[in-house]
Amino acid sequence: MDEISIFNTFATARIGNGIGVIALILFGWLALRYANAVRESGDANIIHKVLGSVFALAGGFAGYNWSIESQNWYVGAANALNNLKASGTEISNGAEGFVTQYAGDPVTSADPVALIFWIVVIATVLMSLWMPKSN
């Protein structure tokens, strides 16, 4: 595989990842809408709150996993470029910079910004579901 093929594969993977981002944004919006509807409803019961909580936690976990997956696409592409270079093939300066920035072991924890984002979304949903409504 040559450098351009590695970058093309990386770009193709990022398209699917971008669609995943849209899905996660829609999830966050839906979780917040559900929590607001439960909060505003006078006849919502504990089952509604528990299901909304499970939904928010499952989505937050999916977002956490998405962040790890997204970072590992960069690591994988950088490692492939590094292997290409190690095999004796010359790579471009841009690829060298990419390798310097991202090559290494696979990522096992989420990006801190993504982690903070999902903690805030989950906390907002759970607070909307479980905190008493003030008049």
N, C-alpha and C positions, 0 to 999 in steps of 0.2 A: 504494500500500500504506500502511496506517495503522500507528500504533505497536503496537496490540494484535496485528495480523497479523504484524508483525516479531517480536514476542516469542513468539507462538504457533509460528512457524516455527523460531525458535531453540530453544524447548522441545522441539519434535518432533525436531529434529536431536540434541538431547542424549539423548533416549531411545535412539536407535541407538548413540550414543557410549557410553552406559552399558553396553549389551550388549557392545560392543567391550572395555570394561574387564573385564568378567567373563571374556570369552574370553582376554584377555591374562593375567589372574590364573590361569586354568586352564592356559594355556600354561606359565607360570613353574613351576607345581606339577608339570606333566608333565615338563618339562625336568629339574627337580631329582630327581624320582622315577627317570627314566631314568638319570641320572648315578649315582644311588645304586645302582641295580640293576647297572649295568655295573661299578661299583667293588666291589660285593659278590660278583659272579660270578667264579668262578675261571677260566672258559673264555672270557671276553670278549677279543676281539682288537682290532687297530688299527682295523679298519673300524667296529666299534661306537663307538670313541672319536671317530673322525673324523665319523661321522654325528651323534653326540650333540653334538659341537662345532658343526657346521653348523646343527643344529636350534636350539641356544642362541643362536648369532649371528643367525640369521634372525629368531627371536622377539624378540631385543633390538632389532633394526632395526625390526621391526613396532611395538614399544612406543615407540621413539623417534619414529617417524612418527605414531603415535597421539597422542602428546603435542603435536606440531606441529599436527595436525588439530584437536585439541580446543581449543587456544588460538585457532586461526583461526576457529572458530565464534563465539567471543566478538568477535573483531575484525570479522568480517563483519556481525554483528548491530549492533554499535556504529556501524560505518560506514554501514549502512543507516539507522539512526536519525539519524545526523548529516546524511545526504543529505535525509532527510525534513524535518529542521529547516531546512536550507539552502533547501528549496523553499518555505519560508514557513509550513509547518505547525507549530503549537505542539506541543511534546512535554512530558511530565510531568517533575517534578523527579527522579524515579527514573531515567527515561530519560536525563536530563541527566548524572546521576552515572555511569550506565553508559557513556555516550559519553566522559566525561572519563577514566574508568578504562581503557577498552579500545580506543577508536578509534585508527586509525593504519594503518601499513603491515602487510601480512601477516607473520606470524611465520615465520622460516626456521630457527630452532633450538629444540630442546626445552627445556621448563621444567627448570631445574637439579635440582629434587627428583626429577622423573621420570628424568632422565639418571642421577643417582646411583643410584636404585633399579635401573635396568636394568644399570648397570655392576656392581653388587653381585650381581644374579642371574646374569649371565653369568660373572663371576669365580668365583662359588660352583660353578656347573655345571662350568666348565673345570677348576677345582682338583679337584673330585671325580672327573672323568674322567682327568686326567693326572698328578696328584701321586701319589707312591708311597704305598701303604697302610702305615701303621705298625702294628706288632703290640702 
